[in-house]
């Protein structure tokens, strides 16, 4: 009996040792910025109802829950959250690549590169934004734009793809400009192939070396807003990942981080239809990683999580005007931000644009109807709703016309003030779909983490987000 117990204990110990001693050769880390549990629940239901099937990230077999507080706040920002996930330490809000005292701490990606593996960083926002920055920035504020960009280049990582670098980086007043000059030229000097078109990007070969994309100096459009013309400019997230794999796959392995960066932005706007579309775009990239895993099942790890929650989202609120049918969001075919911009462009060309003109646009873009019986058709607006929509349109129109007269920069106006009309339309369609938003900020809600493959069991259960970073770093620490 004692011998049997000893053998069982030894077997358990040996299994545990093997589990924790193993390190994946290929690591895929997916981060939905602002994506917490309810965002995934909402999108999973949407995906099923439109016939796409369940989210791939939700089918990863190992599940966990991570808390997201930063070193100095209950509610984190993306910089501190990314630092925790990448570097395994708690940082203060707005800080990247350092501990709570501001001391530089290398990330899992930096250690992976030092160990001989190749590294790819992919995002739908600028590659110098907070979440990608957590993987290469060497202990500084996310607001130090030029220094952050220099850290990106100096990281020596093999593949950076997504939006641009936040700005043109040729400000001679910036203290770092004298040291590095134009950041794109500096990147070329450091061996990066700066790619500006989708055609050139898709034509890249491994022999072309390190990659930094510049499809734009800004961010990707929301997935819901990408037209046929824009699809010729911007590779999709799956296309970015497929090319990254092709470019950096090698005998030593790789680490790839993929961020759905604009999920956070659409959640800040309480724009449910735009949020689910961007999460699906990220999930399509997860499918690419899982296809890769089929070829390397014993050596690959896929991890999917969020950095924090945004919007105080609740999916599944029943009410008088709700069926809790998430597929209602398919009626919206444009982001609120793009709707605002199109409305601005129309008014600039036609100052006599009125509510009767706007009604057709609202129906076409949001599926909301101004005629019919609200009791028989959920998309028909009630009289009180029509009155509120009209009042919001007229308020926006008056403000926009005033800005045109003052020759005020309309883009600036749109960045400092949301349009009342689009806010109203989002509230109406969210309510119809059974979606509720508590606010437009981050919250302290925990986020789901799911994993599949080599060492996936280490992400099971509840943990701090910094524990995720520690696990990832352990794969590369000697």
C-alpha positions in Angstrom: 0.0 0.0 0.0 2.8 2.4 0.9 4.6 1.6 -2.3 1.5 2.2 -4.3 1.0 5.6 -2.7 4.6 6.4 -3.3 4.3 5.5 -7.0 1.2 7.6 -7.4 2.8 10.6 -5.7 5.9 10.1 -7.9 3.8 9.9 -11.0 1.9 13.1 -10.1 5.1 14.9 -9.3 6.7 13.7 -12.5 3.7 14.9 -14.5 3.7 18.3 -12.8 7.4 18.7 -13.4 7.0 17.8 -17.1 4.1 20.2 -17.4 5.9 23.1 -15.9 9.3 22.3 -17.5 7.8 22.3 -21.0 7.9 25.4 -23.0 6.0 26.0 -26.2 8.0 26.6 -29.3 5.3 28.8 -30.9 3.2 31.2 -28.8 0.2 33.2 -30.0 -1.1 35.9 -27.6 -4.4 37.5 -28.5 -5.6 40.6 -26.7 -8.9 42.2 -27.2 -8.5 45.7 -25.8 -11.5 46.5 -23.6 -12.8 43.0 -24.1 -14.2 41.3 -21.0 -16.6 38.5 -20.3 -19.8 40.2 -21.5 -18.2 41.4 -24.7 -17.3 37.8 -25.5 -20.8 36.6 -24.6 -22.5 39.2 -26.7 -20.2 38.5 -29.7 -20.5 34.7 -29.4 -24.3 35.0 -29.5 -24.0 37.4 -32.5 -21.7 35.1 -34.3 -24.0 32.1 -33.8 -27.1 34.0 -34.8 -25.6 35.2 -38.1 -24.5 31.7 -38.9 -20.8 32.0 -38.3 -20.8 29.6 -35.3 -19.3 30.0 -31.9 -16.2 32.2 -31.2 -13.0 30.2 -31.7 -11.5 31.9 -28.6 -14.3 30.6 -26.5 -13.7 27.0 -27.8 -10.1 27.0 -26.3 -10.4 24.3 -23.7 -8.6 25.9 -20.7 -10.4 28.8 -19.0 -9.4 31.3 -16.4 -10.3 34.6 -14.9 -7.9 37.5 -14.5 -8.2 40.6 -12.3 -6.9 43.8 -13.9 -6.1 46.4 -11.3 -2.9 48.4 -11.8 -0.2 49.3 -9.2 -1.9 52.5 -8.2 -5.6 52.3 -9.3 -8.5 49.8 -9.0 -9.3 50.6 -12.6 -6.4 50.1 -15.0 -5.5 51.8 -18.3 -4.2 49.9 -21.3 -0.6 50.7 -20.5 -0.5 49.2 -17.0 -2.6 46.3 -18.2 -0.3 45.5 -21.1 2.8 45.8 -18.9 1.2 43.2 -16.5 0.4 40.8 -19.3 3.8 41.3 -21.1 6.2 41.9 -18.2 4.7 40.1 -15.3 4.6 43.1 -13.0 2.1 45.7 -11.8 2.8 49.1 -13.2 1.1 52.5 -12.5 -1.4 53.7 -15.0 0.1 55.2 -18.2 3.4 53.5 -17.6 4.9 50.9 -20.0 7.6 48.2 -19.4 8.4 49.0 -15.8 7.4 48.1 -12.2 5.6 50.3 -9.8 8.8 52.2 -9.0 9.5 52.9 -12.7 12.3 50.4 -13.0 12.6 48.8 -16.5 11.4 45.2 -16.6 11.8 43.2 -19.9 8.8 41.7 -21.4 8.1 38.1 -22.5 8.6 39.2 -26.1 12.0 40.8 -25.3 13.1 37.5 -23.5 11.8 35.5 -26.5 13.9 37.5 -28.9 17.0 37.2 -26.6 16.5 33.4 -26.5 16.7 33.2 -30.3 13.0 33.2 -31.2 11.5 35.7 -33.6 8.8 38.1 -32.5 5.8 39.6 -34.2 3.5 42.4 -33.0 0.2 43.0 -34.7 -2.6 45.5 -33.9 -5.5 47.4 -35.5 -4.5 50.7 -33.9 -1.1 52.4 -34.1 1.9 50.1 -33.4 3.1 52.6 -30.8 -0.2 52.4 -28.8 -0.3 51.2 -25.2 -1.0 47.5 -25.7 1.7 46.8 -28.3 4.0 49.1 -26.4 3.9 47.0 -23.3 5.8 44.3 -25.2 8.8 46.5 -26.2 8.9 49.8 -24.4 11.7 50.2 -22.0 10.2 51.8 -18.9 8.5 55.1 -19.8 5.1 56.8 -20.1 2.8 55.9 -22.9 2.7 59.7 -23.7 6.3 59.8 -24.7 5.3 59.2 -28.3 8.7 59.7 -30.0 10.6 57.7 -27.3 8.1 54.9 -27.5 8.6 54.8 -31.3 12.3 54.7 -30.9 11.9 51.8 -28.4 9.9 50.0 -31.1 12.7 50.3 -33.6 15.4 49.5 -31.1 13.6 46.4 -29.9 14.9 44.6 -33.0 11.6 42.6 -33.2 11.1 41.0 -36.5 7.6 42.1 -37.5 5.4 45.1 -36.7 2.1 45.5 -38.5 -1.1 47.5 -38.1 -1.7 51.2 -38.1 1.1 53.8 -38.3 3.2 55.3 -35.5 0.7 57.8 -34.2 2.2 60.8 -35.9 4.8 61.7 -38.6 7.6 61.9 -36.1 9.5 64.8 -37.7 9.0 67.4 -34.9 12.3 69.1 -34.5 11.1 70.5 -31.1 11.0 67.0 -29.7 14.1 66.3 -27.6 14.5 62.9 -29.1 14.3 64.1 -32.7 18.0 65.2 -32.7 19.0 61.7 -31.6 16.9 59.7 -34.0 15.7 62.0 -36.8 12.7 60.9 -38.8 11.6 57.7 -37.1 10.8 55.9 -40.3 14.2 56.7 -41.8 15.7 55.5 -38.5 13.8 52.3 -38.8 15.2 51.8 -42.3 18.7 52.4 -41.0 18.1 49.7 -38.4 17.2 47.2 -41.1 13.4 47.5 -41.3 11.5 47.2 -44.5 8.9 49.9 -44.2 5.9 48.7 -46.2 3.2 51.2 -47.2 0.8 49.3 -49.5 -1.2 46.1 -49.1 0.1 44.8 -52.5 3.7 45.1 -51.3 2.8 43.6 -47.9 1.2 40.5 -49.4 4.2 40.1 -51.7 6.7 40.0 -48.8 9.1 37.0 -48.5 11.1 35.8 -45.5 14.2 36.9 -47.3 12.9 40.5 -47.1 13.9 40.8 -43.5 12.3 42.8 -40.7 9.0 44.5 -41.4 7.3 47.7 -40.2 4.0 48.6 -41.9 2.8 52.1 -42.7 -0.5 51.7 -44.4 -1.6 54.8 -42.6 -0.2 57.3 -40.0 -3.3 56.7 -38.0 -5.4 53.6 -37.1 -7.3 51.0 -39.0 -10.9 51.8 -39.8 -13.4 49.8 -37.8 -14.1 46.5 -39.4 -17.8 47.4 -40.0 -16.6 50.5 -41.9 -14.2 48.9 -44.3 -15.5 49.4 -47.8 -14.3 47.6 -51.0 -11.9 50.4 -51.7 -10.5 50.4 -48.2 -10.1 46.6 -48.3 -7.6 47.2 -51.1 -5.6 49.4 -48.6 -5.8 47.5 -45.3 -5.0 43.8 -44.9 -7.3 42.1 -42.5 -6.2 40.8 -39.1 -6.1 37.2 -40.4 -4.0 38.4 -43.4 -1.6 40.3 -41.1 -1.2 37.2 -39.0 -0.8 34.8 -41.9 2.0 37.0 -43.4 3.6 37.3 -40.0 3.8 33.5 -39.6 5.2 33.2 -43.1 7.8 35.8 -42.4 9.1 34.7 -39.0 8.5 31.0 -38.8 11.9 29.4 -38.1 13.5 26.4 -36.4 13.8 28.2 -33.1 10.1 29.2 -32.9 8.4 32.6 -32.4 6.2 34.7 -30.1 3.4 36.7 -31.7 1.0 39.2 -30.0 -2.2 40.1 -31.9 -4.3 43.0 -30.6 -7.9 43.9 -31.5 -7.2 47.5 -30.5 -10.4 49.3 -31.6 -12.6 47.0 -29.6 -11.9 49.4 -26.7 -12.7 52.5 -28.8 -16.1 51.2 -29.9 -16.9 50.1 -26.4 -16.0 53.6 -25.1 -18.6 54.8 -27.7 -21.2 52.2 -26.5 -21.3 51.0 -30.1 -22.4 47.4 -29.8 -22.6 46.5 -33.5 -19.1 47.9 -34.2 -17.7 46.1 -31.1 -19.0 42.7 -32.2 -17.6 43.1 -35.7 -14.1 44.0 -34.4 -14.1 41.1 -31.9 -15.1 38.8 -34.8 -12.1 40.1 -36.8 -9.9 39.2 -33.9 -11.5 35.8 -33.6 -10.8 35.2 -37.3 -7.2 35.7 -36.5 -7.5 33.2 -33.7 -8.7 30.7 -36.3 -5.4 31.2 -38.2 -3.4 30.4 -35.1 -5.5 27.2 -34.5 -4.9 26.1 -38.1 -1.2 26.6 -37.4 -1.5 24.5 -34.2 -2.9 21.6 -36.2 0.5 21.3 -37.9 2.4 21.7 -34.7 0.1 20.4 -32.0 2.7 19.5 -29.3 4.7 22.7 -29.7 2.1 25.5 -30.0 0.3 27.6 -27.4 -2.7 29.9 -28.1 -3.8 32.3 -25.5 -6.8 34.8 -25.8 -7.7 37.4 -23.3 -8.6 41.1 -22.7 -6.6 43.8 -21.0 -9.6 45.3 -19.1 -13.3 45.9 -19.4 -14.8 49.0 -21.2 -18.3 50.4 -21.1 -19.8 48.5 -18.2 -21.5 46.2 -20.8 -24.3 43.8 -19.9 -25.5 41.5 -22.7 -29.1 40.2 -22.2 -31.3 42.9 -20.7 -34.9 42.1 -21.3 -37.5 45.0 -21.5 -40.5 46.3 -23.3 -38.6 47.1 -26.4 -36.2 44.2 -26.3 -36.2 40.7 -27.6 -32.7 40.0 -26.3 -31.9 39.2 -29.9 -28.3 40.2 -30.6 -28.7 39.6 -34.3 -30.7 42.9 -34.4 -27.2 44.5 -34.4 -26.9 43.4 -38.1 -29.3 46.3 -38.9 -26.4 48.7 -38.1 -24.0 48.8 -41.0 -21.7 51.7 -40.0 -19.9 52.8 -36.8 -21.3 55.8 -35.0 -18.0 57.6 -35.6 -18.2 57.1 -39.4 -21.9 58.0 -39.3 -21.0 61.3 -37.7 -18.3 62.0 -40.3 -20.6 61.2 -43.2 -23.2 63.5 -41.7 -20.6 66.2 -41.4 -19.6 65.8 -45.0 -23.2 65.9 -46.2 -23.9 69.1 -44.3 -20.7 70.7 -45.6 -21.9 70.1 -49.2 -25.6 70.9 -48.4 -26.3 73.3 -45.5 -30.0 72.8 -46.2 -29.9 69.2 -45.2 -32.8 68.5 -43.0 -34.5 65.9 -40.8 -36.5 64.4 -43.7 -33.2 63.8 -45.5 -31.6 62.4 -42.4 -34.4 59.9 -41.8 -33.5 58.0 -45.0 -29.9 57.8 -43.9 -30.8 56.6 -40.4 -33.0 53.8 -41.8 -30.3 52.8 -44.3 -27.5 52.7 -41.7 -29.3 51.6 -38.5 -32.4 49.9 -39.8 -34.7 52.1 -37.7 -38.0 52.9 -39.3 -40.1 56.1 -39.0 -43.3 54.5 -40.3 -45.3 51.4 -39.2 -46.6 49.8 -36.1 -44.0 49.6 -33.2 -46.0 46.7 -31.7 -45.6 44.6 -34.9 -42.1 45.6 -36.0 -39.4 46.1 -33.3 -37.4 48.4 -35.6 -40.2 51.0 -35.9 -39.6 54.0 -33.7 -42.3 55.2 -31.3 -43.6 58.7 -31.5 -41.6 59.7 -28.4 -38.4 58.2 -29.9 -38.9 60.0 -33.2 -39.3 63.3 -31.3 -36.0 62.7 -29.4 -34.2 61.7 -32.5 -35.4 64.8 -34.3 -34.4 67.1 -31.4 -30.9 65.5 -31.3 -30.4 65.9 -35.1 -31.4 69.5 -35.0 -29.1 70.2 -32.0 -26.2 68.5 -33.9 -27.0 70.3 -37.1 -27.1 73.7 -35.4 -23.7 73.1 -33.8 -22.1 71.8 -37.0 -23.4 74.8 -39.0 -22.1 77.2 -36.3 -18.7 75.6 -36.6 -18.8 75.8 -40.4 -19.5 79.6 -40.1 -16.7 80.0 -37.6 -14.5 77.9 -39.9 -13.6 75.8 -36.9 -11.8 72.5 -37.7 -14.7 70.0 -37.9 -12.4 67.1 -37.2 -11.3 68.7 -34.0 -14.9 69.3 -33.1 -15.7 65.6 -33.6 -12.9 64.5 -31.4 -13.9 66.7 -28.4 -17.7 66.2 -28.6 -19.9 63.3 -29.5 -22.9 63.9 -31.6 -26.2 63.6 -29.8 -27.9 61.9 -32.7 -25.5 59.0 -33.0 -25.6 58.5 -29.2 -29.4 58.3 -29.3 -29.3 55.8 -32.2 -26.8 53.6 -30.4 -29.0 53.6 -27.3 -32.1 52.7 -29.2 -30.5 49.8 -31.2 -28.7 48.5 -28.2 -31.9 48.4 -26.2 -33.7 46.6 -29.1 -30.9 44.0 -29.0 -31.0 43.6 -25.2 -27.6 45.2 -24.7 -27.0 47.7 -21.9 -24.0 50.0 -21.2 -23.4 51.5 -17.7 -20.8 54.1 -18.8 -18.2 55.1 -21.4 -15.1 54.3 -19.4 -13.0 51.4 -18.2 -14.1 49.3 -15.2 -12.5 47.0 -12.8 -14.4 43.9 -13.9 -12.2 40.8 -14.4 -11.6 39.4 -17.9 -11.7 35.9 -19.3 -8.5 34.2 -20.4 -8.6 31.0 -22.5 -5.9 28.8 -23.8 -5.1 25.7 -25.9 -2.0 23.7 -26.5 1.4 23.3 -24.8 1.3 24.6 -21.2 -2.3 25.8 -21.6 -3.2 24.3 -18.1 -1.0 27.0 -16.5 -3.6 29.6 -17.3 -6.5 27.8 -15.6 -8.3 29.4 -12.6 -8.3 32.9 -11.2 -5.1 35.0 -11.2 -3.8 38.5 -11.4 -3.0 39.7 -14.9 0.6 40.0 -13.9 0.6 36.2 -13.3 -0.1 35.8 -17.0 3.0 37.8 -17.8 5.1 35.7 -15.4 3.9 32.5 -17.0 4.8 33.8 -20.5 8.2 35.0 -19.3 9.0 31.6 -17.7 9.0 30.0 -21.2 12.1 32.1 -22.1 14.0 32.5 -18.7 17.0 30.3 -18.3 
